[in-house]
Amino acid sequence: RTKTVSDDLEVEATTVKKLQANILNLEKDLKLKHIEVGRLNTEKGLLERRVDKEHRSALHYQQLLEESKTPLTVAQAEIESLKKDLIAAHRHELSLNKVTDKIA
């Protein structure tokens, strides 16, 4: 009977050693995962700051584009106005030529 208890004790000791080794391995894995999570959080923070910077830059260039369109629109409107004035002046010139031809 003592042999059975001794055998059972040895089996339990072996099982405890295996479980302790397993726990140690799990703790190491957990520590590595924790380190990896920290690294990924740091990387995520860097990427978020980079995205924010690029977003601000894109907004800045979009604003510059909109501001550059305003002078172009004004210039195009002025060109159209000058074209209308030119057409009106040409019509007036033609009518004056007709009047001049009638008088002569």
Z-matrix of the N, CA and C atoms (Angstrom, degrees):
N
C 1 1.442
C 2 1.519 1 111.11
N 3 1.308 2 119.86 1 -37.58
C 4 1.461 3 123.64 2 177.96
C 5 1.514 4 110.31 3 -64.33
N 6 1.327 5 115.59 4 -34.88
C 7 1.469 6 119.87 5 178.57
C 8 1.521 7 109.32 6 -64.50
N 9 1.293 8 117.21 7 -40.88
C 10 1.460 9 120.96 8 -179.91
C 11 1.532 10 109.79 9 -64.16
N 12 1.310 11 115.82 10 -42.29
C 13 1.466 12 119.81 11 178.73
C 14 1.525 13 109.46 12 -65.23
N 15 1.343 14 116.62 13 -40.95
C 16 1.467 15 120.76 14 178.28
C 17 1.517 16 110.38 15 -63.51
N 18 1.322 17 116.41 16 -43.66
C 19 1.467 18 120.39 17 178.62
C 20 1.531 19 110.24 18 -62.82
N 21 1.328 20 114.96 19 -44.94
C 22 1.467 21 119.06 20 178.33
C 23 1.530 22 110.83 21 -60.96
N 24 1.335 23 115.65 22 -39.88
C 25 1.459 24 120.37 23 178.95
C 26 1.511 25 110.76 24 -64.40
N 27 1.332 26 117.63 25 -41.24
C 28 1.466 27 121.36 26 178.11
C 29 1.530 28 111.02 27 -64.87
N 30 1.313 29 115.76 28 -42.21
C 31 1.474 30 119.94 29 178.34
C 32 1.531 31 109.31 30 -62.13
N 33 1.328 32 115.56 31 -44.17
C 34 1.473 33 119.21 32 179.48
C 35 1.527 34 110.54 33 -64.67
N 36 1.323 35 117.47 34 -39.56
C 37 1.460 36 121.34 35 179.40
C 38 1.527 37 109.78 36 -64.06
N 39 1.345 38 116.19 37 -43.28
C 40 1.460 39 120.52 38 177.93
C 41 1.528 40 110.29 39 -62.74
N 42 1.317 41 116.28 40 -43.37
C 43 1.465 42 120.99 41 179.35
C 44 1.525 43 110.20 42 -62.66
N 45 1.340 44 116.63 43 -42.77
C 46 1.466 45 121.06 44 178.82
C 47 1.525 46 110.30 45 -62.45
N 48 1.345 47 117.22 46 -42.66
C 49 1.467 48 120.85 47 179.05
C 50 1.533 49 110.53 48 -62.74
N 51 1.339 50 117.01 49 -42.19
C 52 1.464 51 120.70 50 178.85
C 53 1.531 52 110.32 51 -64.02
N 54 1.355 53 114.50 52 -42.53
C 55 1.464 54 118.50 53 179.59
C 56 1.529 55 111.21 54 -66.02
N 57 1.330 56 117.15 55 -39.02
C 58 1.464 57 120.63 56 178.19
C 59 1.534 58 110.46 57 -64.90
N 60 1.345 59 115.39 58 -41.36
C 61 1.468 60 119.08 59 177.87
C 62 1.535 61 109.69 60 -64.14
N 63 1.317 62 115.51 61 -41.04
C 64 1.457 63 120.24 62 178.75
C 65 1.531 64 110.84 63 -63.37
N 66 1.328 65 116.26 64 -42.94
C 67 1.470 66 121.33 65 177.85
C 68 1.520 67 110.08 66 -61.85
N 69 1.338 68 116.37 67 -43.61
C 70 1.460 69 120.69 68 179.57
C 71 1.531 70 110.67 69 -60.64
N 72 1.338 71 116.17 70 -44.52
C 73 1.468 72 119.95 71 178.33
C 74 1.537 73 111.08 72 -63.04
N 75 1.326 74 116.24 73 -42.27
C 76 1.466 75 119.94 74 178.84
C 77 1.527 76 111.19 75 -63.72
N 78 1.354 77 116.63 76 -39.78
C 79 1.461 78 120.07 77 177.76
C 80 1.529 79 111.49 78 -64.14
N 81 1.350 80 116.06 79 -39.12
C 82 1.469 81 119.69 80 176.86
C 83 1.530 82 110.40 81 -64.61
N 84 1.330 83 116.32 82 -44.09
C 85 1.464 84 120.16 83 178.05
C 86 1.529 85 110.95 84 -61.09
N 87 1.339 86 114.89 85 -42.01
C 88 1.460 87 119.55 86 179.27
C 89 1.523 88 110.90 87 -62.79
N 90 1.333 89 116.64 88 -41.58
C 91 1.460 90 120.67 89 178.90
C 92 1.522 91 110.40 90 -63.70
N 93 1.337 92 117.29 91 -42.60
C 94 1.464 93 120.76 92 177.84
C 95 1.528 94 111.01 93 -63.57
N 96 1.332 95 115.55 94 -41.32
C 97 1.468 96 119.34 95 178.36
C 98 1.526 97 110.32 96 -64.03
N 99 1.313 98 116.76 97 -39.25
C 100 1.459 99 121.25 98 178.93
C 101 1.532 100 110.28 99 -63.02
N 102 1.317 101 116.28 100 -43.68
C 103 1.466 102 120.75 101 177.31
C 104 1.529 103 110.58 102 -62.57
N 105 1.338 104 115.98 103 -42.45
C 106 1.461 105 120.33 104 179.44
C 107 1.527 106 110.93 105 -64.52
N 108 1.320 107 117.14 106 -39.38
C 109 1.468 108 120.69 107 177.83
C 110 1.528 109 109.87 108 -62.61
N 111 1.307 110 116.77 109 -42.11
C 112 1.468 111 120.70 110 177.91
C 113 1.519 112 111.17 111 -61.69
N 114 1.324 113 116.10 112 -43.00
C 115 1.469 114 120.63 113 179.66
C 116 1.524 115 110.13 114 -64.58
N 117 1.328 116 116.24 115 -43.68
C 118 1.465 117 120.10 116 -179.89
C 119 1.533 118 111.55 117 -65.63
N 120 1.336 119 116.68 118 -37.39
C 121 1.470 120 119.51 119 176.49
C 122 1.522 121 111.29 120 -64.06
N 123 1.323 122 116.59 121 -40.73
C 124 1.456 123 120.81 122 177.33
C 125 1.527 124 110.21 123 -63.14
N 126 1.327 125 115.80 124 -46.24
C 127 1.468 126 120.45 125 179.14
C 128 1.525 127 110.76 126 -62.39
N 129 1.325 128 115.94 127 -40.41
C 130 1.464 129 120.40 128 178.86
C 131 1.532 130 110.23 129 -61.78
N 132 1.317 131 116.35 130 -43.24
C 133 1.467 132 120.58 131 178.32
C 134 1.516 133 111.69 132 -60.59
N 135 1.342 134 116.02 133 -43.40
C 136 1.462 135 120.01 134 178.58
C 137 1.529 136 110.99 135 -62.87
N 138 1.322 137 115.68 136 -44.04
C 139 1.468 138 119.52 137 -179.88
C 140 1.525 139 111.56 138 -65.77
N 141 1.319 140 117.25 139 -38.33
C 142 1.469 141 120.02 140 178.32
C 143 1.522 142 110.78 141 -64.28
N 144 1.335 143 116.71 142 -41.22
C 145 1.466 144 119.77 143 177.97
C 146 1.527 145 110.17 144 -64.89
N 147 1.344 146 116.80 145 -39.48
C 148 1.466 147 120.49 146 178.61
C 149 1.527 148 110.62 147 -64.58
N 150 1.336 149 116.41 148 -41.39
C 151 1.471 150 120.42 149 178.77
C 152 1.524 151 109.85 150 -63.92
N 153 1.337 152 117.14 151 -43.43
C 154 1.467 153 120.44 152 178.26
C 155 1.524 154 111.03 153 -60.66
N 156 1.323 155 115.96 154 -42.63
C 157 1.470 156 120.69 155 179.70
C 158 1.529 157 110.17 156 -63.23
N 159 1.331 158 117.12 157 -44.74
C 160 1.464 159 120.96 158 179.51
C 161 1.529 160 110.39 159 -65.14
N 162 1.336 161 116.79 160 -37.07
C 163 1.460 162 120.52 161 178.81
C 164 1.531 163 110.34 162 -64.30
N 165 1.335 164 116.23 163 -45.23
C 166 1.466 165 119.88 164 177.84
C 167 1.523 166 110.53 165 -62.26
N 168 1.323 167 116.32 166 -40.29
C 169 1.459 168 120.48 167 178.71
C 170 1.524 169 110.97 168 -63.73
N 171 1.323 170 116.70 169 -43.16
C 172 1.471 171 120.71 170 178.80
C 173 1.524 172 110.47 171 -62.77
N 174 1.330 173 116.99 172 -42.15
C 175 1.466 174 120.30 173 177.98
C 176 1.528 175 111.00 174 -62.68
N 177 1.326 176 116.00 175 -40.06
C 178 1.465 177 120.80 176 178.90
C 179 1.521 178 110.65 177 -61.84
N 180 1.333 179 116.43 178 -46.54
C 181 1.465 180 119.47 179 -179.46
C 182 1.526 181 111.32 180 -69.20
N 183 1.314 182 117.02 181 -32.99
C 184 1.461 183 119.98 182 176.70
C 185 1.530 184 109.73 183 -65.63
N 186 1.327 185 116.36 184 -40.09
C 187 1.458 186 120.52 185 177.66
C 188 1.522 187 110.32 186 -65.03
N 189 1.329 188 117.04 187 -42.50
C 190 1.472 189 119.96 188 177.42
C 191 1.524 190 110.90 189 -61.04
N 192 1.335 191 116.43 190 -39.50
C 193 1.456 192 120.55 191 178.62
C 194 1.519 193 110.60 192 -62.84
N 195 1.335 194 116.53 193 -45.43
C 196 1.460 195 119.97 194 179.13
C 197 1.525 196 110.94 195 -62.78
N 198 1.334 197 116.42 196 -40.40
C 199 1.465 198 120.32 197 179.44
C 200 1.529 199 111.12 198 -66.45
N 201 1.329 200 116.93 199 -32.94
C 202 1.467 201 119.28 200 179.81
C 203 1.522 202 111.21 201 -75.41
N 204 1.322 203 117.38 202 -23.50
C 205 1.465 204 120.30 203 178.39
C 206 1.522 205 111.25 204 -71.44
N 207 1.319 206 118.26 205 -31.22
C 208 1.464 207 122.18 206 -176.88
C 209 1.526 208 111.79 207 -60.59
N 210 1.345 209 120.65 208 -52.18
C 211 1.465 210 119.30 209 177.94
C 212 1.535 211 112.33 210 -61.23
N 213 1.315 212 116.38 211 -35.40
C 214 1.457 213 120.26 212 179.11
C 215 1.523 214 109.89 213 -64.58
N 216 1.318 215 117.28 214 -43.75
C 217 1.461 216 121.73 215 179.30
C 218 1.526 217 110.30 216 -63.48
N 219 1.326 218 115.71 217 -42.36
C 220 1.467 219 120.05 218 178.74
C 221 1.525 220 109.95 219 -63.56
N 222 1.320 221 117.20 220 -44.09
C 223 1.464 222 121.27 221 -179.95
C 224 1.526 223 110.51 222 -63.94
N 225 1.332 224 117.10 223 -41.89
C 226 1.465 225 119.85 224 179.18
C 227 1.530 226 110.77 225 -64.59
N 228 1.316 227 117.42 226 -39.50
C 229 1.465 228 121.01 227 178.01
C 230 1.528 229 110.09 228 -64.69
N 231 1.327 230 116.56 229 -40.14
C 232 1.467 231 120.67 230 178.53
C 233 1.527 232 110.66 231 -65.54
N 234 1.331 233 116.57 232 -39.30
C 235 1.468 234 120.33 233 177.75
C 236 1.522 235 109.94 234 -62.14
N 237 1.334 236 117.35 235 -45.21
C 238 1.463 237 120.78 236 179.04
C 239 1.523 238 110.83 237 -61.73
N 240 1.327 239 116.69 238 -41.77
C 241 1.460 240 120.74 239 178.54
C 242 1.528 241 110.80 240 -62.67
N 243 1.331 242 116.49 241 -43.03
C 244 1.472 243 120.38 242 179.10
C 245 1.526 244 111.43 243 -65.89
N 246 1.335 245 115.95 244 -36.16
C 247 1.475 246 118.98 245 177.06
C 248 1.529 247 109.92 246 -63.34
N 249 1.325 248 116.74 247 -43.68
C 250 1.469 249 120.78 248 178.62
C 251 1.526 250 110.19 249 -62.55
N 252 1.342 251 116.22 250 -42.62
C 253 1.474 252 119.61 251 178.23
C 254 1.522 253 110.64 252 -62.86
N 255 1.324 254 116.45 253 -39.55
C 256 1.463 255 121.01 254 179.28
C 257 1.522 256 110.95 255 -64.75
N 258 1.323 257 116.99 256 -43.63
C 259 1.474 258 121.11 257 178.19
C 260 1.526 259 109.84 258 -62.92
N 261 1.340 260 116.19 259 -43.62
C 262 1.467 261 119.97 260 178.93
C 263 1.525 262 110.42 261 -63.30
N 264 1.316 263 117.69 262 -42.09
C 265 1.467 264 121.15 263 179.00
C 266 1.531 265 110.49 264 -65.00
N 267 1.307 266 117.05 265 -38.67
C 268 1.472 267 121.22 266 178.79
C 269 1.527 268 109.95 267 -64.94
N 270 1.335 269 116.90 268 -42.49
C 271 1.477 270 120.41 269 177.84
C 272 1.529 271 110.21 270 -62.78
N 273 1.336 272 115.00 271 -42.63
C 274 1.458 273 119.40 272 178.89
C 275 1.527 274 110.18 273 -62.37
N 276 1.318 275 116.01 274 -41.36
C 277 1.472 276 120.40 275 178.16
C 278 1.525 277 110.30 276 -62.10
N 279 1.328 278 117.66 277 -42.75
C 280 1.467 279 121.04 278 178.95
C 281 1.526 280 110.74 279 -63.34
N 282 1.337 281 116.02 280 -42.68
C 283 1.457 282 118.01 281 179.12
C 284 1.529 283 111.09 282 -65.49
N 285 1.334 284 117.22 283 -37.17
C 286 1.470 285 120.07 284 177.07
C 287 1.528 286 110.96 285 -65.87
N 288 1.339 287 115.42 286 -37.70
C 289 1.477 288 119.33 287 177.94
C 290 1.517 289 110.23 288 -64.32
N 291 1.342 290 118.33 289 -38.97
C 292 1.457 291 121.93 290 178.05
C 293 1.524 292 110.57 291 -63.79
N 294 1.333 293 115.37 292 -43.59
C 295 1.469 294 119.69 293 178.62
C 296 1.521 295 109.94 294 -63.11
N 297 1.324 296 117.51 295 -42.47
C 298 1.459 297 122.91 296 -179.86
C 299 1.529 298 109.62 297 -63.36
N 300 1.347 299 117.06 298 -41.34
C 301 1.463 300 120.66 299 179.75
C 302 1.527 301 111.07 300 -66.58
N 303 1.325 302 119.30 301 -34.65
C 304 1.450 303 123.05 302 178.07
C 305 1.528 304 111.19 303 -68.69
N 306 1.319 305 116.08 304 -36.53
C 307 1.452 306 120.37 305 -179.36
C 308 1.509 307 110.17 306 -73.10
N 309 1.307 308 118.45 307 -38.06
C 310 1.444 309 121.76 308 -176.29
C 311 1.464 310 112.37 309 -79.71
